[in-house]
Amino acid sequence: MTREYDKLVRDRIPAVIEETGERPVTHVADDAEYARRLREKLDEEVREYREDSDPGELADVLEVVHALRELEGLTADELDAIRAEKAERRGRFEDRIVLERVE
């Protein structure tokens, strides 16, 4: 039975599919398609995490963030430095502040 997916998947997924006796049809994305599909994957993983709050889904979000970071040419330390600088300048989310409006 054919199932359509048309989405970016983790590197080992085709092998996992073959282990079940099925045949995956794949292609390797060029740079532009890869960037677009990573952004789509980020939306997908965030949506899945929002739906069930599964820590595994949160880990998937982080995996996509790391792939995007690499695509942007940033090291983990560089991205963390950007995050830390922004947290220093604008704060974190520790105080749970909800901005209702500005009058």
C-alpha positions, 0 to 999 in steps of 0.5 A: 500500500502506497503512502505519501509523505513528502517531508524531510525525515531523519537520516536512518528512516529509509533503513528503518522502512526497509527493515519492515520490508517496504521500499522508501522512495527518496531524494536528496534535497538541494540547499534551498529545498533543505532550508525550506523543509527544515523550517517546515519540519520545525513547524511540524515538531513544534505542533506535535510537542504542543499537542501532547507535551511529549519530551521526545517531541521536544527533543525533535524540536531541538534536533531541528534547531541544531540542523538549522544552526548548522545550515546557518554556519553557526556552532553550538557555542555561537548560537548559545552566545546569541541566546545568552546575549538576548537573555541578558538584554531582554530577559528570559521567561522565568517570571512568567510575565504575560503582556496583556496590552500597552496603553 
